[in-house]
Every structure is written in C-alpha cells, then in structure tokens.
C-alpha cells in the first residue's frame, strides 16, 4: 500500500476535477523609486539595520519626523472675548521605517540611501543579519560607508517576532481559503509565550520560544523554500520565485500526484482515507505518456513542500505540548496557495489540535530584531509602537491577484512604518483582557456593511479635505496638502476595497484611524479646532441657565433631565453626516433643538430604570468618565451630569483624548473648560480644588476606544494610576464611536453606563432603530 503523506482539502479535490483555477544577471541598476513613497525621512535617520535573505532584502531605520501639533492655551482675555488661544507648533517624534525589496535591486537601493543620508546624527554602523550579511558585507560598507556589525539570525527572528506580537494588534492570523473573510485575526494577548516559530526560508528551522531569553532550535528540515525554488526552476524553467508561485496558483496537482482513489478506485475505508488524499507526490510521473504542464508541476511541488512543513510543525508542536505555531520566512510571502496548503496540512496531521498562524509582517522579523539589537541603549521596550497606516503597504500588497499592477522594472516594494507612543497597558477594569475585543463589528465578515462604510468614508472625503484646508487659512500650501491628503486616503480606501484585511480586521475604528493618520501625514493636526473653540464658548454662555433649571427640579425629575441632557449633547457630532448637514444649514440649531430630535422612551437600549434604582442606593466611590464631543456635549451634557455625581460624594475622573480627533474634546481643552466652569459653579470649583474631580489623558487620538491600550506614564495623573489609586467602581462611556462602534459588547469588573445617540441611519437600522435612537445601557458588575 502506498503511504499517504500529503493531504489536500476535499474542496480543492473537487476544484481540481472541475478545471483549472485562475492565477495569481543579478543586480538591476535601472531601478526607479516611487518619489516620496519609500525610504522616507532618510535625512533624519539615526540607526540602521538590514536583513538580506535568499531573495529579499529588508532595510530598517529609526528616524525623527517633524509634524504639526495643535496646542491650546488659556486666554488672559475676559470670557466674552476668547476662551483659549490655539497655536500650531512643530514637534519631533520617533518613527521606525522598514522597506522590503528584491535582492536584484540591493545595489541601487543602497546608492539611493547613501545619497539621502545626512545631518550631524547620521549613523556610523549598521546591524546586519541573514545569509546576505556575510555575502554583501563589503558591498554594504562600500556603498553606505557604515561599519557592518553582524547579528545572529535566530536571535533576531525571535526578537522581531516578540516585538510584533506585543505592539501590533491583529498581527497574527489564521487563513482559511473557503471562509469569508479568509483571514481570521487573533487577539493581542499580554502573555505571548510559549510558542513555536517555524521559519521556512531556503530550509526549515523549528524554534521553541518560552521567553525573551529562553528559546532553542529544536529541529528543522532541508526541504523548504529553496527546494521549491530549485526544483521548480528545473521542472518549469521559471527562475523568478514569485512567477513560480503564480504558476502554482494557476495549476492543478491531480494530473501529477497519485491520489488514494488512483490506487483503490475511491476511498480507503479501512485506513480512514478519502479518495482525494495524496498518496504519492509526483506519483504519476513514472507512468505518464506525455509531459506535464508547468503550472501543474508547480502546484504539486508547492503541495509537497507545504504538507511536509505542516506535518513537521505538527509533530514538533505535539511533542512539546504547544498549540501556538507561527509560520514565517520567504517561502510564505503572504501567498494564498502556500498559506492554504500549510494550514490544511497542519490541521490534518494534528487532527485540529494545532492551528497554523501567520504574521502580517513576517518578512520583517529579522530586520526588526537586528534593529532592536542596535537600539538597546535607547530602551525601545520602554515604549509602545503603533503601525502608521498612512506609510504602510498592508497585507498582500504585492499580490498580483489582489493588486494587478504591472510588475515593471521598478520592482515590488513593501513598507511598514511604526510610530513611537507612550507606554500603553490594558485598562485594569476589563473583566477579561485576553478575550476583550474592542470593535463591535468586523466589516470583513459582513460584505454589505463593508461596502456601506467604505462608500461612506469615500463620500465624506471631499468635505473632510475642505474642512482640513479651511482650518489653516494663513497657510499658502494648505490647498496642495489637502489634495495630497485626499489622494492618500482615497488610495487607502481602494486598497481596503480590494483587500479588506490589509491592515488587520476592518472596522469603523480602523477606518477612522487610517483617515487620522493620513491627515497628520500632511500636517492637518486638528481640522476642527476653530469649530470646537466657537462651540465651547457658545456652550459656556448657556451653562448657568442649564444648571439653574436642573436645580429647580425634584431629585427624581432631575435624573431624567440629566440623562436626556447627556444624550442631547451627544447629538453634536461633526463626524456624523446627518448632524453635519443640520449644523451647516441651520446655525440656530442648539441644545434645546437637539433634545427634540431624541427618541422618546422606551429607548432602543433602555436601562434607565435600572440606573435610577442604582442611584438610589449607596453612591459610587469613583467614576471614570470617557467623554466625547466639545461644545454642548461636554459643557451642557457631561459636566451637569458629573456635577450630580459629585453632589452624591462620588469622585470623578474625566478622561479625554490626548490628541485631536474630529470635534472630540481633548484633555488640554477640557482642563481649560473645567477651570472656566469652576469660575461660575462653586460645586465644580470645590471638586477641582479638593481633588474630587480630575482631568486626565486617555492616551487615544481616536473617536473610538481600545481599552487594551491606555496611557501609563510616570506622572501621578496618568490614567491607569488614577484608576488603581482611586478604586474606580463606575465606568461611563459616551458616544457612538466609544460606546457603539467599540465596547458595545465589552464587559468590565465594575458598573458600566454606555450612552450614545445613533446619528447614522444605516447603523441605527442595523441595530433595530432609526436616526437619533438612544443607547442607554447600564450593566451592573
């Protein structure tokens, strides 16, 4: 009996019977680099690292980036004149750049890098890893004038993998060819160990990783990517690796491989083997009358290598009792057929006990690790790093199936950029941080929702660009930069239309973040700064009248009016087109008019009675309130609500965005607002002076909230420190972005009140309501 050694999926077996599928001299000196797109900020580069493999080169460098930030300063003028002054300043931040390109262009790229280096802080050394660190050492030193310091390849791979798993949400994913979406991203867990890393380069290395310092190569194989490339070239006369993968994607393996049914006429029941299982790779070669087609041989070869890798990984995982296995190396290359073959193979051999996981940026592991080795004195682990979507290519950006751009002599480049952030940690109030999923909806799993939101962001783009330009009337190049922003974000939307999983799970939050990144890239730090200033000043003029009205009510009446006021304030959202149309067409639309728009009780989500009952009990010790919009929202909705909590003896932490996003209030603006309100309201004044009321930064610059990442600084006022020290037992989350697009289903260790007005008719209908429906969810701990 022939030994079955290489399974294929039943679906693929059916595909192979129905017909063929659709497809997906050494140095080249003719390279034409896309202007301004790659190797950015080279003039400010301070550290370099390079990883040269068998076919691809990955260059990493650390650079400083100049960008504009909006700052507010309390005005010395009277309240009637100006609440605060706004200034735009240039600040310097740190960014990691990674560029991947074909080895054929390494000399031209090194020449380009050399021509753009400069400045007093230019590096003198470059960390290098990979086989090419030895092969190209002299070339690198000659071209860049930098001393090459070689690092161990294995150590660099592990460091790079740990870095990505810790810093980039949705870095790891599983791949299932017959699912929608094909990519299923994994949650980012604080504890990433232990795991198995299977690096499939020329050969295969299997590495067991138990901690940052404790890892070992426990096995491997000489049958890997080099085997596929070498045998593939011999069999098909195709020398280019990507062209060989494209051949495989177009082929069918059944004319070449001997299947179980070719031996037994069908399934082999006694052995539990279906007829579609491969009994012998290339088994029909000895008896074939005619030669095989090149794409069929490539497909058979791909299956043979991938299934061998999958079985090897499965056996090592079971031997060492590991369930988490990551695959990387140039053989993977984000290629669907390769990921499918490995996934099916490891699932088959492990009987579903081990899952194959891939990394969005697996091609950069060695370069990242080498960079970290050279940057240890800068303590990169003391910071968090976030992917900059504006400067990153995205998953499968070089796939000819998804992005059918002609592969000209400019080659194929892939980029990753990461910005340095404050140290970020999970909010300690999460009930289960490991299972916490911030986003309420994964658009990639819902095609109608995906199409709607991509169209929604595309349709709003001209208005957003106009608003950005209008925010800088004194800038002579604002219009030009506005057009660049518009083109950049449009390009990102087209990428997401072709590949919704390009930057991980596609959500409303990720779309908002991508737009913010593109705005910041072209120096529009706060397009709504003037709007916020005007609305804050207008709301302050109404504050005392609102408070007097509230104080005239009975306790029970006041609680409902406070809740309705909180909701009415939340209507003023410049990120919602329905509201923007009203605000632009009716300048007289105000707080009282917003109340009239609200859904009457019972609300769509209506836990008000349970909230009222809870208020009649013992007061909460401390409330953490994540606030939303400027103007009527914060001044006439939130602060009166907070005032009532303070009167019960509850301490209150107001958490506002660290940086601008739409018309959301920032912590800097909120500090000025609360101080001005304190001048009018003795209760707020007393709370501020005795530390019963504090304002902190949330660590976010987004209209949404991801509680996996909040600030933990060294200052006493840092959010996490306040939460821990004050023993928060009530969490309030306000706004459509924070409480509906994110955190609608999240659970916490304390009482939670989630409040929002649905200002998008499509979303409201999806949730069973209509425009201006109300979300008032009270969830006791």
C-alpha positions, -999 to +999 in steps of 0.1 A: +000+000+000+013+034-009+019+056+022-004+086+021+018+116+030+003+147+016-034+156+021-055+181+002-088+195+012-120+179-003-129+213-018-096+215-036-101+180-048-134+190-063-118+221-078-092+200-095-118+179-112-138+208-125-110+226-143-080+249-139-081+279-115-072+315-122-038+328-113-024+349-090+223+390-143+220+397-108+219+434-098+194+457-117+206+492-120+175+505-137+155+510-105+131+539-105+119+546-069+084+560-064+090+596-054+083+603-017+068+569-011+097+548+001+129+554+021+112+584+037+129+606+063+163+593+054+179+626+061+169+622+098+179+585+101+198+577+132+201+539+133+201+513+106+197+475+103+195+452+073+184+416+067+194+401+034+179+367+027+180+345-004+157+366-025+146+397-005+163+425+014+147+442+044+161+476+055+152+491+088+160+525+102+150+548+130+143+584+121+129+615+137+098+630+120+087+666+121+049+671+123+024+697+133+005+696+166-023+718+178-019+734+213-044+753+233-035+779+259-058+795+284-066+831+273-060+860+295-089+879+279-123+880+295-147+852+289-167+872+264-137+877+241-119+844+239-119+811+259-084+800+248-059+806+221-049+780+195-014+776+181+001+751+157+037+740+166+062+717+150+072+688+172+096+659+166+087+623+171+103+589+165+094+565+137+106+531+126+108+526+089+110+491+072+114+486+035+114+453+017+126+448-019+141+422-042+178+415-039+183+423-075+178+460-065+200+460-034+229+480-050+206+506-065+187+510-032+220+513-012+231+541-036+198+558-031+201+556+007+236+569+006+226+599-015+199+609+011+218+604+043+230+635+062+229+655+093+250+656+124+234+624+138+240+602+108+248+566+118+283+551+116+272+515+120+246+492+105+234+460+122+231+431+097+216+396+098+206+369+073+228+350+050+234+381+029+250+398+059+281+378+051+277+377+013+272+415+009+292+428+038+318+445+016+292+460-007+272+475+022+303+490+037+314+504+003+281+519-006+269+533+027+303+540+043+290+523+075+306+496+095+287+463+093+280+446+127+266+411+121+239+396+145+228+361+150+199+353+126+180+331+151+181+357+179+170+384+155+140+364+143+128+358+179+133+394+189+114+406+159+085+382+164+081+391+200+081+428+191+054+425+165+032+403+187+034+428+215+029+460+196+006+454+167-030+444+173-042+417+148-006+409+138-013+372+138-040+355+117-052+321+105-060+315+069-090+296+056-094+295+018-131+287+019-142+312+045-153+348+043-131+365+052-102+342+045-082+359+072-091+355+109-071+377+131-060+368+166-065+389+197-033+405+211-025+389+244-002+403+271+015+369+276+027+357+242+047+327+254+053+298+248+050+293+211+066+276+181+082+296+153+086+277+120+108+297+097+106+285+062+134+300+042+158+281+020+154+253+045+131+250+076+140+259+112+117+250+141+123+272+171+107+267+206+103+301+223+095+301+261+105+336+270+125+366+257+158+349+265+148+312+266+145+297+232+161+269+211+162+255+177+146+221+182+146+208+147+143+216+110+145+202+075+165+208+043+132+206+023+120+242+023+116+273+001+150+266-016+137+232-026+106+246-041+125+273-059+153+250-071+132+220-082+106+244-096+132+261-118+144+227-130+109+214-138+093+246-153+123+267-164+108+295-143+136+313-124+117+340-105+102+329-072+070+350-075+064+338-110+068+302-098+041+309-071+019+324-098+023+292-119+013+271-089-018+292-082-029+286-118-022+248-117-039+216-106-019+189-088-041+159-097-025+153-132+008+149-114+001+134-080-011+099-073-042+100-051-057+074-029-085+069-054-059+062-081-049+032-061-081+020-046-107+033-070-122+055-043-119+059-005-098+036+015-123+029+043-102+006+065-075+033+067-099+062+071-086+078+040-107+097+015-100+093-022-087+128-026-057+123-003-024+125-020-008+090-017+024+100-036+036+134-047+046+133-084+035+097-083+021+097-119+054+109-133+067+073-140+037+062-160+027+094-177+026+091-215+030+128-221+048+156-201+030+176-175+021+213-178+044+236-159+017+251-137+006+216-126+041+206-116+045+238-097+012+231-078+022+196-070+056+208-058+040+235-036+018+209-020+047+186-014+068+212+003+039+228+023+025+195+035+059+184+046+063+216+066+029+213+081+035+177+092+069+186+107+054+216+126+025+195+139+048+168+152+071+192+170+041+210+184+026+178+198+060+166+211+064+198+231+028+203+240+025+236+222-007+248+205+005+281+191+026+279+159+036+309+139+050+305+103+073+329+086+101+331+061+104+340+024+086+308+013+053+321+028+053+356+012+016+360+021+008+338-008-027+323-005-019+289-020+011+285+003-009+295+034-038+273+025-015+242+019+003+247+052-030+254+071-047+223+057-016+202+063-011+211+100-049+208+107-049+173+091-018+160+108-027+174+142-064+164+139-074+200+145-054+204+178-029+228+164-037+259+143-013+274+117-009+311+124+008+336+101+021+372+107+011+402+087+047+415+088+066+382+089+090+393+063+104+419+087+112+397+117+150+396+111+153+433+103+133+443+133+153+420+156+186+433+142+174+469+147+164+462+183+199+447+190+214+480+178+189+502+197+191+486+232+206+517+247+175+537+236+154+512+256+128+506+228+109+482+250+101+511+274+077+525+247+048+512+228+048+513+190+018+517+167+015+510+130+012+541+109-013+531+082-005+562+061+030+549+054+025+511+055+017+489+025-007+464+041-011+427+039-006+411+005+002+445-010+024+428-036-001+401-046-008+403-084-042+386-077-054+415-055-034+444-069-030+438-106-004+465-112+021+456-138+054+445-123+077+469-142+114+472-138+108+494-108+104+461-088+080+455-059+084+473-027+066+468+006+067+493+035+060+492+072+061+523+095+057+524+132+054+555+154+067+556+190+039+560+216+038+565+253+039+532+272+005+516+268-011+489+290-046+474+293-072+492+314-073+473+347-112+474+347-115+449+318-132+417+330-110+395+308-082+414+290-073+383+269-107+379+254-115+416+251-125+427+216-130+464+213-148+465+180-184+457+179-184+446+142-158+431+119-167+446+085-147+419+066-172+393+078-202+414+066-199+424+029-230+448+029-215+466+060-181+466+044-194+482+012-215+507+031-188+520+054-161+522+026-186+542+005-195+563+035-159+573+041-153+578+004-183+601+000-173+622+030-137+626+019-142+659-002-159+676+028-132+663+052-105+676+029-122+710+026-125+713+064-088+705+068-078+732+043-102+757+059-086+751+093-053+767+081-064+799+062-029+815+067-010+786+051-001+792+014+003+755+007-028+742+026-048+735-006-019+715-020-015+695+012-053+690+013-052+674-021-023+652-011-043+640+019-074+634-002-054+613-027-036+593+000-067+584+019-085+576-014-057+552-022-060+535+012-098+531+006-091+514-028-066+490-011-092+482+015-118+477-012-096+451-028-083+436+004-104+445+035-079+427+058-049+448+046-043+464+080-059+437+102-096+434+109-115+461+091-137+481+115-151+516+117-123+523+142-096+513+118-111+534+090-112+564+114-076+558+125-064+555+089-080+588+080-064+605+110-030+590+101-033+604+066-044+639+079-014+640+102+009+629+074+001+661+056+002+684+087-035+688+095-034+681+132-068+695+142-091+704+113-120+712+138-100+734+162-119+766+153-153+748+153-146+734+188-135+768+201-166+785+189-189+758+202-172+757+236-176+794+240-212+793+230-220+764+254-203+781+283-227+811+279-256+787+284-241+767+313-255+787+343-291+787+328-289+749+323-277+743+359-303+767+374-330+748+356-317+715+369-315+727+405-352+738+404-363+702+398-370+674+423-343+647+426-363+622+405-372+647+378-336+659+377-321+625+370-342+620+338-334+656+326-297+650+332-299+617+312-317+635+284-292+664+285-263+639+283-279+624+252-288+657+236-252+669+240-240+638+222-260+648+191-234+675+183-210+652+164-192+666+133-183+630+123-219+622+115-231+634+081-268+637+093-257+661+120-232+679+099-259+687+073-281+702+100-253+722+117-242+737+084-277+745+071-292+757+104-268+779+125-295+782+151-297+745+159-288+743+196-291+722+228-329+725+231-334+717+195-312+686+199-334+674+228-364+675+204-346+651+180-341+624+206-361+592+205-389+591+231-388+564+258-387+535+257-353+539+240-337+514+217-314+503+246-332+514+277-318+506+311-327+540+326-350+525+353-322+502+365-298+531+365-322+552+385-327+524+410-289+521+414-286+559+421-310+555+450-285+531+467-251+539+482-231+563+460-203+550+439-168+556+452-152+569+420-164+572+384-142+571+353-159+590+325-147+588+289-161+619+273-168+626+236-175+659+218-167+695+225-193+723+229-228+714+241-218+678+247-191+683+273-204+716+287-242+712+288-244+674+288-215+659+306-205+685+332-240+688+347-242+650+348-208+650+366-219+677+389-247+655+401-223+626+408-201+649+427-230+660+449-235+624+459-199+622+471-186+603+441-151+612+429-149+617+391-120+611+366-127+628+333-107+610+306-104+629+273-084+623+241-047+630+243-048+643+207-074+657+184-100+636+165-129+652+147-146+676+172-139+654+202-127+674+232-090+670+241-076+668+276-060+702+271-093+718+261-111+700+288-088+713+315-094+749+304-132+743+302-135+728+337-114+757+351-138+782+334-169+764+346-154+764+381-154+802+380-192+800+375-201+770+396-190+766+433-196+729+432-172+723+403-148+747+419-148+729+452-144+695+435-114+707+415-097+723+445-101+692+467-092+667+440-126+652+439-126+660+401-096+654+379-089+656+342-066+630+325-055+620+291-069+588+277-039+580+256-061+580+225-064+602+194-094+584+180-132+588+182-132+552+193-117+534+224-095+504+225-091+496+262-061+473+255-041+504+251-043+533+276-016+555+290+005+545+319+031+572+324+054+581+352+033+611+363+008+608+391-021+619+369-017+591+345-050+574+338-041+539+349-025+552+381-057+572+389-079+542+383-058+520+406-053+545+433-089+558+434-106+523+432-129+531+403-163+513+407-182+531+379-173+534+342-191+558+319-185+556+282-201+582+259-205+585+222-213+565+191-176+558+185-167+548+221-199+530+231-213+516+199-187+511+172-164+499+201-172+485+235-209+478+229-204+442+240-174+446+262-176+435+299-159+451+329-152+444+366-173+474+377-207+490+370-208+504+334-231+530+318-228+532+280-246+562+264-249+573+228-273+587+202-273+569+169-266+596+143-262+572+114-295+559+099-279+528+084-263+518+117-295+526+136-315+504+113-289+476+117-295+478+155-332+478+151-338+516+155-339+547+134-320+580+132-315+596+167-323+563+185-309+562+220-284+538+236-286+539+274-271+506+287-265+501+324-246+470+332-240+462+369-208+445+378 
